[in-house]
Amino acid sequence: FGTGSASIRSTQDLMIFSGLAPLVREGDRFRAEFTVRNTMQKSVELEASARAQGLSDSLAPLGVPLAAGEAKTIGWDIRVPSGLASIHWEVEVGEKGLPKKDGIRVSQKVIPAVPVRTVQATIAQLDKEARLAVERPQDALPERGGLRVGLRPKISESLYGVNEYMMSYPYGCMEQKISVAIALRDENLWKRLMAQLPSHMDSDGLVKYFPSMTLGSPVLTSYIVAIAHEAGWEIPEGPREKMETGLRGFAEGSIHRGSPLPTADLSIRKLAAMEALSRVDKMEPRLLGSIAVEPNLWPTSALIDWLNILVKEEKIPNRELRLKEAEQLLRSRLHFQGTAMTFSTERTDPLWWLMVSNDVNAVRTVLTLLSLKSWKEDMARVVQGALGRQKRGRWDLTLANAWGVLAMEKFSKVFEEGPVSGISTGRLSGRSESMDWGESPKGGTFLFPWPEKREALTVSHAGTGKPWMTVQSLAAIPLREPFSSGYRIEKKIIPLEKKNAERWSRGDLVRVTLDFEAQSDQTWVVVSDPVPAGATILGTGLGRDSRLLTQGEEGKGVAWPAYEERSFEAFRAYYEFVPKGKWSVEYTVRLNQSGAFQLPPTRVEALYFPEMMGEIPNAPFEVEP
């Protein structure tokens, strides 16, 4: 009984601390700095050595004299090469000839300033020799990219462009995270997202795009319930019951959520909720009384929902007649032009404010028709038509890629059971690559460098079966001029604290102002502006983050962000709704690292209507010590 106190101090004679930026980009030049401290009561002569896995240049040892209690910053000048995902550092400091030492291991993430992306892609079954004329894009950076030929026994394993796009997808609302987990078939990511789900739910059980929002969305909630069922993955019981209750309340009219646009879309949103409920045996025919059932007037997304409800719900009055009518309506809307499948209603079908595009409709059509026996003979053509809609090896929206992966999986299980055997061969510029399916039953990949001039790539298969061939044109193409397709961008960099009027120095404070102009109304627009490696975006509320320095930040105009994201890579702002007109956003940066840093373009885009976007290039940003 009583009181007591103690003070404990832990130290060691020699200590080394990292001053590395957590993230750098290919082509960055910077000084890799570390702080060495001598806590002893005597002067020492130290030697520091460093190894950096991934760097070709050797790092010379440094002599470090330190007085008693002194600390010094040491470092090596580095240029980040291309082709790295990370740099792993091992640095050691100690007295010459004595065992007393300290060491540190730290990693830096490396991302490209100009990433290698799929410029063009094609996917087809290889039943005879395929010939494609190929040429390096005119503005592409030399010695980067090339032609990648992927061969797989099943279509579901051949979606290279989809996997590449979703793995590098930069944005992060709940829908996008869910879609990435589904498209990559990453069950661990799914479980982590399910653990976060309660923080994204409102009091009615509807899921919010970001946890800081007030109200959830029945459209997003319907999507999560439906795609979880299609993927065969579980939603935890507690959140699932709340989501189902919320969707049922919305469908029957006891829960109200307005549309982001002044349009008559309530029946469409309710139908999506009923379709999701029908998947989990919670759909009741009485719910249809809250809408007018007029499938011939509905957009294709609603017609697909209606078909799915009729397939699953046997108690709906006149079900067989209605099912036949809906099936005939969908058949009448389908058109096949070349290798692509289109809809006669394509001009009015994209409901971007409801996360619906023509590509989403196409891949969902595949899933729906696979459950109808009358379409068995047509499924190969429908699947090929859905694949023909891809651009750059993928479909347009994150949702379309998630649904598309599940559609191709389901098609493969039903129609692709025969094995592939024999030898497949690819040839380009006198170089030949072959693969024996007996040794590689899961397929393989050929990677050819770009030819000096326009040439023909040939791929052939000798043996049984028809492997799926994916050819991707990979290139790194820098943005050289501003690009506007629905949005215009202006960027201003204003010094708040600047040591030298003629140049940027480490420790300077910068205010970045981004001005935008939208040509039309859009929902869910994102702004992404990169920051130099090592810089800190203020305003996170974390330790040593000054609120005073961010007080002057202003947002003006017609749009206000629903969520802001501050990372080591970029500042991002997400807008639930951006009307036509001008708006601006500001943020504040502290420059912590000296060097010359590469910056990718500043970008604004409509997440569910990707044709609307804008980009401006950024010059390299130099910071003096």
Sequence and secondary structure as in RCSB ss.txt:
>XXXX:A:sequence
FGTGSASIRSTQDLMIFSGLAPLVREGDRFRAEFTVRNTMQKSVELEASARAQGLSDSLAPLGVPLAAGEAKTIG
WDIRVPSGLASIHWEVEVGEKGLPKKDGIRVSQKVIPAVPVRTVQATIAQLDKEARLAVERPQDALPERGGLRVG
LRPKISESLYGVNEYMMSYPYGCMEQKISVAIALRDENLWKRLMAQLPSHMDSDGLVKYFPSMTLGSPVLTSYIV
AIAHEAGWEIPEGPREKMETGLRGFAEGSIHRGSPLPTADLSIRKLAAMEALSRVDKMEPRLLGSIAVEPNLWPT
SALIDWLNILVKEEKIPNRELRLKEAEQLLRSRLHFQGTAMTFSTERTDPLWWLMVSNDVNAVRTVLTLLSLKSW
KEDMARVVQGALGRQKRGRWDLTLANAWGVLAMEKFSKVFEEGPVSGISTGRLSGRSESMDWGESPKGGTFLFPW
PEKREALTVSHAGTGKPWMTVQSLAAIPLREPFSSGYRIEKKIIPLEKKNAERWSRGDLVRVTLDFEAQSDQTWV
VVSDPVPAGATILGTGLGRDSRLLTQGEEGKGVAWPAYEERSFEAFRAYYEFVPKGKWSVEYTVRLNQSGAFQLP
PTRVEALYFPEMMGEIPNAPFEVEP
>XXXX:A:secstr
            SEEEEE   SEEETT EEEEEEEEEE SSS EEEEEEEEEET SS    EEEEE TT EEEEE
EEEE  TT SEEEEEEEEEETTSS EEEEEEEEEEE SS  EEEEEEEEE SS EEEEE   TTS TTS EEEEE
EESSGGG  HHHHHHHHT    SHHHHHHHHHHTT HHHHHHHHHHGGGGB TTS B SSTT SS BHHHHHHHH
HHHHHHT    HHHHHHHHHHHHHHHHTSS    SSSSS HHHHHHHHHHHHHHTT   GGGGGGS   GGGS H
HHHHHHHHHHHH TTSTTHHHHHHHHHHHHHHHEEEETTEEEETTTTT   GGGT  HHHHHHHHHHHHTT GGG
GGGHHHHHHHHHTT BTTB SSHHHHHHHHHHHHHHHHHH  S   SEEEEEETTEEEEEETTT TT EEEEE  
 SS EEEEEEEESSS  EEEEEEEE     S EEEBEEEEEEEEEEE SBTTB BTT EEEEEEEEEESS EEEE
EEEEE  TT EES S  TT  SGGGTT   EES   SEEEE SSEEEEEEEEE SEEEEEEEEEE    EEE   
 EEEEETT TTSEEEE    EEEB 
